Amino acid sequence: MATPRPILIVEDDAALRSTLVEQLAIDGDFAADEAESAGEAEAKLANANARYDAILLDIGLPDADGRDFCAKLRREGRQMPIIMLTGADAEADIIRGLDAGANDYIAKPFRLPELLARVRAQLRVFDNSEDAVFTVGPYLFRPSAKLLMEPARNRKIRLTDKESAILKFLYRAGGKPVPRQILLNEVWGYNSAVTTHTLETHIYRLRQKIEPDPSHTRLLLTEAGGYKLDPVAGNPPA
């Protein structure tokens, strides 16, 4: 199973916020962080170690209109899916929320299965979009383009389909080791003709591309019967 995907809930209703945190964690697909105001959310997003794959954003925050905050996040270049939560479901409100940059809009009271389905749908779209960019060591990783960019050296590294899929799945594991067989199944499917030797060959080639010194790996590590990605190793100094 992949590591739960981090979601930031920005909602001033403490009871609803608590319910959402609990419900998002039930299936193990998501791990929720929470903020009760735009200011608190901004502080969490500014943390260099923070990573959120999606944001659930209430419109009626104590210190801001959620739509204005959404527009601000977009101006700052934050591209993750944002789903607006609101009691105002008039067409004009929906249009204003979408115009602010929200990906989706769900009116309260909502059914939790529907909300979870919408979050999953938006993440599927985002993961395959041109906007999806992940930081891996000194690189910016664009899975849709199968490309690693290293701004400090002004160079680009092209990846194969499988190399990109391996890197993306290991990144989603959040730094935890992924057993070889699970990685094999996720990237190649349940194909009995493909062996762990195939995976090891691809890992070797990927290391030749991304490791400064492939004989002393820092990014793509062998551990606990599998592999893990350390996405902060090799980052340039702040």
C-alpha positions as CSV (number, residue, x, y, z in Angstrom):
1,M,0.0,0.0,0.0
2,A,1.2,3.5,-0.8
3,T,1.8,6.0,1.9
4,P,-1.3,8.1,2.7
5,R,-1.4,11.3,0.7
6,P,-1.2,14.5,2.8
7,I,-4.3,16.8,2.7
8,L,-4.7,20.2,4.3
9,I,-8.1,20.9,5.8
10,V,-8.7,24.7,6.2
11,E,-12.0,24.9,8.2
12,D,-13.0,27.0,11.2
13,D,-15.7,24.7,12.4
14,A,-13.8,22.5,14.9
15,A,-16.4,19.7,14.9
16,L,-16.5,19.4,11.1
17,R,-12.7,19.7,10.9
18,S,-12.3,16.9,13.4
19,T,-14.7,14.7,11.5
20,L,-13.0,15.3,8.2
21,V,-9.6,14.4,9.7
22,E,-11.0,11.2,11.1
23,Q,-12.9,10.2,8.0
24,L,-10.0,10.9,5.6
25,A,-7.8,8.6,7.6
26,I,-10.2,5.6,7.7
27,D,-9.2,3.9,4.4
28,G,-5.5,4.8,4.8
29,D,-5.4,6.7,1.5
30,F,-5.0,10.1,3.1
31,A,-3.4,11.8,6.1
32,A,-5.0,15.1,7.1
33,D,-3.4,18.2,8.6
34,E,-5.7,21.0,9.8
35,A,-5.9,24.7,10.1
36,E,-8.7,26.9,11.4
37,S,-7.8,30.0,9.5
38,A,-6.2,31.3,6.4
39,G,-3.3,32.6,8.5
40,E,-2.6,29.2,10.1
41,A,-2.9,27.5,6.7
42,E,-0.4,30.0,5.2
43,A,2.1,29.3,8.0
44,K,1.8,25.5,7.4
45,L,2.2,25.9,3.7
46,A,5.3,28.1,4.2
47,N,7.0,25.3,6.1
48,A,9.8,24.1,3.9
49,N,9.2,20.5,5.0
50,A,5.5,20.6,4.4
51,R,3.9,18.8,1.5
52,Y,0.2,18.8,0.7
53,D,-1.3,17.0,-2.3
54,A,-4.6,18.7,-2.0
55,I,-6.5,21.4,0.1
56,L,-10.0,21.3,1.4
57,L,-10.8,25.0,1.8
58,D,-13.8,26.5,3.6
59,I,-15.2,29.7,2.2
60,G,-16.2,31.3,5.5
61,L,-12.9,31.6,7.4
62,P,-12.5,34.0,10.4
63,D,-9.7,36.0,8.8
64,A,-10.4,35.7,5.1
65,D,-12.8,34.8,2.3
66,G,-11.8,31.3,1.2
67,R,-12.1,32.3,-2.4
68,D,-9.7,35.2,-2.0
69,F,-7.3,32.9,-0.2
70,C,-7.6,30.4,-3.0
71,A,-6.8,33.1,-5.6
72,K,-3.8,34.1,-3.5
73,L,-2.5,30.5,-3.4
74,R,-2.8,30.3,-7.2
75,R,-0.9,33.6,-7.6
76,E,1.9,32.2,-5.4
77,G,2.1,29.3,-7.9
78,R,0.6,26.6,-5.8
79,Q,-1.0,24.1,-8.2
80,M,-2.3,21.3,-6.0
81,P,-6.1,20.6,-6.2
82,I,-8.2,22.9,-4.1
83,I,-11.8,21.8,-3.3
84,M,-14.0,24.6,-1.8
85,L,-16.3,23.7,1.1
86,T,-19.3,26.0,1.6
87,G,-22.9,26.5,2.7
88,A,-23.4,28.9,-0.2
89,D,-24.4,26.9,-3.2
90,A,-26.0,29.5,-5.5
91,E,-24.7,29.5,-9.0
92,A,-23.0,32.8,-8.6
93,D,-21.1,31.5,-5.5
94,I,-20.0,28.4,-7.4
95,I,-18.8,30.5,-10.4
96,R,-16.8,32.9,-8.1
97,G,-15.1,30.0,-6.4
98,L,-14.1,28.3,-9.6
99,D,-12.9,31.6,-11.0
100,A,-10.7,32.0,-8.0
101,G,-8.9,28.8,-9.0
102,A,-10.7,26.1,-7.2
103,N,-10.8,22.7,-8.9
104,D,-14.1,21.7,-7.4
105,Y,-16.9,23.0,-5.1
106,I,-19.0,21.0,-2.7
107,A,-21.9,22.4,-0.7
108,K,-22.5,21.7,3.0
109,P,-23.9,19.5,4.3
110,F,-22.2,17.0,2.1
111,R,-21.9,13.2,2.1
112,L,-18.4,12.1,3.1
113,P,-18.1,9.4,0.4
114,E,-18.9,12.0,-2.3
115,L,-16.2,14.3,-0.9
116,L,-13.6,11.5,-0.8
117,A,-14.5,10.5,-4.4
118,R,-14.1,14.1,-5.5
119,V,-10.7,14.4,-3.8
120,R,-9.5,11.2,-5.5
121,A,-10.8,12.3,-8.8
122,Q,-9.0,15.6,-8.6
123,L,-5.7,13.9,-7.5
124,R,-5.9,11.5,-10.5
125,V,-6.3,14.5,-12.9
126,F,-3.5,16.5,-11.2
127,D,-1.0,13.6,-11.1
128,N,-1.2,13.4,-14.9
129,S,-1.3,17.1,-15.6
130,E,1.5,19.4,-16.7
131,D,1.2,21.2,-13.4
132,A,2.4,18.2,-11.3
133,V,6.0,19.0,-10.2
134,F,7.7,17.2,-7.3
135,T,11.0,18.1,-5.7
136,V,13.5,15.2,-5.6
137,G,16.9,16.2,-4.3
138,P,18.3,18.9,-6.6
139,Y,15.7,18.1,-9.2
140,L,12.2,19.2,-10.2
141,F,10.4,16.1,-11.3
142,R,7.6,16.4,-13.9
143,P,6.0,12.9,-14.2
144,S,3.8,13.9,-17.1
145,A,6.8,14.9,-19.2
146,K,9.0,12.1,-17.8
147,L,11.6,14.8,-17.1
148,L,13.9,15.8,-14.3
149,M,15.2,19.4,-14.3
150,E,18.2,20.5,-12.3
151,P,18.0,24.3,-12.2
152,A,21.4,24.8,-10.5
153,R,23.2,23.2,-13.4
154,N,20.6,24.2,-16.1
155,R,20.2,20.6,-17.3
156,K,17.4,18.2,-18.1
157,I,17.3,14.4,-17.6
158,R,14.9,12.4,-19.8
159,L,13.3,9.3,-18.1
160,T,11.7,6.3,-19.7
161,D,8.1,5.4,-18.9
162,K,9.2,2.8,-16.3
163,E,11.8,5.0,-14.7
164,S,9.3,7.8,-14.3
165,A,6.7,5.4,-12.8
166,I,9.3,4.0,-10.4
167,L,10.3,7.5,-9.2
168,K,6.7,8.6,-8.9
169,F,5.7,5.6,-6.8
170,L,8.7,5.9,-4.5
171,Y,8.0,9.6,-4.1
172,R,4.4,8.8,-3.1
173,A,5.7,6.4,-0.5
174,G,6.9,9.4,1.5
175,G,10.4,8.2,2.3
176,K,9.3,4.8,3.4
177,P,10.8,1.6,1.9
178,V,8.7,-0.1,-0.8
179,P,9.3,-3.9,-1.1
180,R,10.5,-5.0,-4.5
181,Q,7.5,-7.1,-5.3
182,I,5.1,-4.2,-4.5
183,L,7.0,-1.9,-6.7
184,L,7.2,-4.5,-9.5
185,N,3.4,-5.0,-9.3
186,E,2.7,-1.2,-9.3
187,V,4.9,-0.4,-12.2
188,W,4.5,-3.5,-14.4
189,G,1.2,-4.9,-13.2
190,Y,0.7,-8.5,-12.2
191,N,2.8,-9.8,-15.0
192,S,4.4,-13.2,-14.2
193,A,6.9,-12.8,-17.0
194,V,8.5,-9.8,-15.3
195,T,11.0,-10.6,-12.5
196,T,12.7,-8.6,-9.8
197,H,15.8,-8.7,-12.0
198,T,13.9,-6.4,-14.4
199,L,13.2,-4.0,-11.6
200,E,16.8,-4.1,-10.4
201,T,18.0,-3.3,-13.9
202,H,15.7,-0.2,-14.1
203,I,16.8,0.9,-10.7
204,Y,20.5,0.6,-11.8
205,R,19.8,2.7,-14.9
206,L,17.8,5.3,-12.9
207,R,20.6,5.7,-10.4
208,Q,23.1,6.3,-13.3
209,K,21.0,9.2,-14.3
210,I,20.1,10.9,-11.0
211,E,22.9,10.0,-8.5
212,P,26.0,12.3,-8.5
213,D,28.0,9.2,-7.5
214,P,26.0,6.0,-8.3
215,S,28.4,3.9,-6.2
216,H,27.4,5.9,-3.1
217,T,23.7,6.4,-3.5
218,R,22.0,9.2,-1.6
219,L,18.6,9.6,-3.3
220,L,17.5,6.1,-4.4
221,L,18.4,3.8,-1.5
222,T,18.2,0.0,-1.1
223,E,16.6,-0.8,2.2
224,A,14.5,-3.5,3.9
225,G,14.1,-5.8,0.9
226,G,13.2,-3.0,-1.4
227,Y,13.9,0.6,-2.2
228,K,13.1,4.0,-0.9
229,L,13.5,7.6,-2.1
230,D,15.1,10.3,0.0
231,P,13.6,13.4,-1.7
232,V,15.5,15.9,0.4
233,A,19.0,14.4,0.0
234,G,21.2,16.4,-2.2
235,N,19.0,19.5,-2.0
236,P,21.0,22.7,-2.6
237,P,21.6,24.7,0.6
238,A,18.9,27.2,1.4
